[in-house]
């Protein structure tokens, strides 16, 4: 049995969306919940709620003054961008066709929702079984659903890209970026040394 795809590339551009009403209702309610959390974020020095930290990455983990200055420069713009994406998702949740711009906003908003849910649930690479009576059952179900929807959206959006050129990746080194300066990881923490 093959499952019917819910989001597919449209011949006229954009994507076609085939979701049942209860899923569309969820795509209206979840952005409202995240928007409520975003109200606590300012463009100043205050750290956002810990579940929102993935939405506002730290640029200077070891320099509080530089981080405050960075937050003052970019946080308002990041916040506005995230709010716009959430608004588009909620406003077009009933649409059967999305333009490329709307699909891009959906992708950003769905990813933001997944990041916040994943952070609040302490998601790791290890699979976790959650029983139906568990208080975290609904958030885990939402997280899994959003992950699935995001995957379908990415596939639909990339369906019109040209196929890769055969052999194009053969000359790319295994780690094209090399070792980061100072042995730092992406989050600014020290890279673990050899055992």
N, C-alpha and C positions, 0 to 999 in steps of 0.2 A: 504494500500500500504506500503510495506517495502522498505526502502532505502538500496541500495547495499553498503556494507562497503567498504571504500576506502583503508584501511590498515588492513590486516589480518595476523595472524600467519601462517608461511609457514611450511609445513611438514618436509622439509629438514633443518629447522632452519632459523632464521631470520624472516623477514616479507615480504609479497608481497604488493606492492604499486600500486594502480589503480587510478591515478589522470589524469584529462584532461590536455591538453597542457597549457592552460592559468594559471592553478594552479601551474604547474611545473615552468612556467616562473616567477611567483610571488616568488616561493621558491628560485629562483636565484637572483632576484632583491632586495628582502628585506635584505638578508645577506650583500649585497654590501653596502646598506644604513647604516646598523649598523656598518659595518667595518669602514666606513668613520667616524662615530661618535667615534669609539674606537681609532682612530688616535690621539685624543686629550688627551688620558689617558697616564699618565706616571707612573712609579713605585715609584716615589718620593712622596713628601708631598702634592702636589697640589690636590685639590678635583676634581673629575671628573665632567663633565657636569651633572647638576642636574637630567636629564632624565636617566643617567647611574648609579645613586647611588644605585639602587636595585641590580645591577650586582657586585658592590664592597661594600659589607656591612661594616658598621662601627663597629669596635670591642670595641673601647674606646671612647664613646660619650662625656665623661666628662674630658678626658685627652688628649689634643692635641698632646703633645710630644709622649705619648705612641701610639697614633693613627698614627702619622707619622712613628714611628719605625715599627709598624705593617704593614702599607702600603708598606714600603720599603722591608719588608720580603716577603709579599705574593702577592702584586699587579701584579708584572711581571708574576708570574705563573698563576694567575687567568686570566689575559689578554690573555696569550698564549693559555690557555685551551679554552677560549671563541672563540678566533679566529680560532682555529683548528675545533671546532664544526661548526662554520659558513661556513668554507671552505668545510667541508664534505657535509653539507646540499646543498650548491650551486653546488658542483661537482657531486653529486649523485641525483640531482633533477629529472633527466630523467630516473633513474633506476626503473625497475619493481620489483627488489628483493634487499633487504638490508640485510647485515649480522647483527648479533646481535650488533656488535661494531658500525656499521654505523647507525643502528636504535637508539642506545644510543646517538650517536652524534647528530642525528636529534632531539631527545627529548630535549637535552640540548640547542641546538640552537633555536628551536621553543620556548622553555620556555624563553630564553633570549630575543627573539624578542617580546614576549608577555609582559614581564616585562617592557621593554623600551616603547612599545606602550601604555601600561596601565598607566605608570607613566606620559607620555606626555599628555595623555587624562584625567588624574585625575580620573581613574576608581575607583568606590566604589562599595559596595554591592548593592546599589540602582540601579534598572534598569533605563536605559536612552534611550529615543527615539531620533534618529538622522535622520532628513529629508534628502532626496537625494541631495538637493541643499546646505546643510550645508558643510562648508569647512572641517569639521571633519568626513564627511560621509565615505570617503575612509579609513582613519586610523581605524575608528570603525569597518568597514567591515573586514579589515585585522585582527584586534584583535579578532573578533568573529570567523573568519575562522581559525586562528591559535589555538584558544581555542578548537574548534571542532576537528581539526587535532591532537592536543596534546592528547585529550581524546581518540581518536581512536588508536593512537600509544601506549598509556599506556595500553589500553585493549588488543591490539595485543601482546605486549611484556609480559604481565602478564598471557596470556592465557595458557602458558605451566607450570605455577606454580601449585604445588599440592593444592588440596582443603584445606580449614582451618580445623583444628582438632575441632570437636564438643566440645563445653564447654571450649575451651582453654582460652577464654577471661573472663570467669566468675570470676576469682580471681584477675583481674587487677583492682586496685583502680581507681576511677573516674579521679583523677589527679595524675598520677604516679610520676610526677616530684616535686610535692609540691610547696609551695610558693618560689619564687625566692629570693635570698638574697637581702636585702635592698629595697624590694618592687619595683624592676625595671621590666619593660616590656622587650620584646625581642629586642626592638630597643634602649634600654638604658635609656629611659625616665621614669620619675616617674609613678608608677601605680596610677590611680586616686583613691582618698580616698572615703569613704562612703559619700552619699549625705547629 
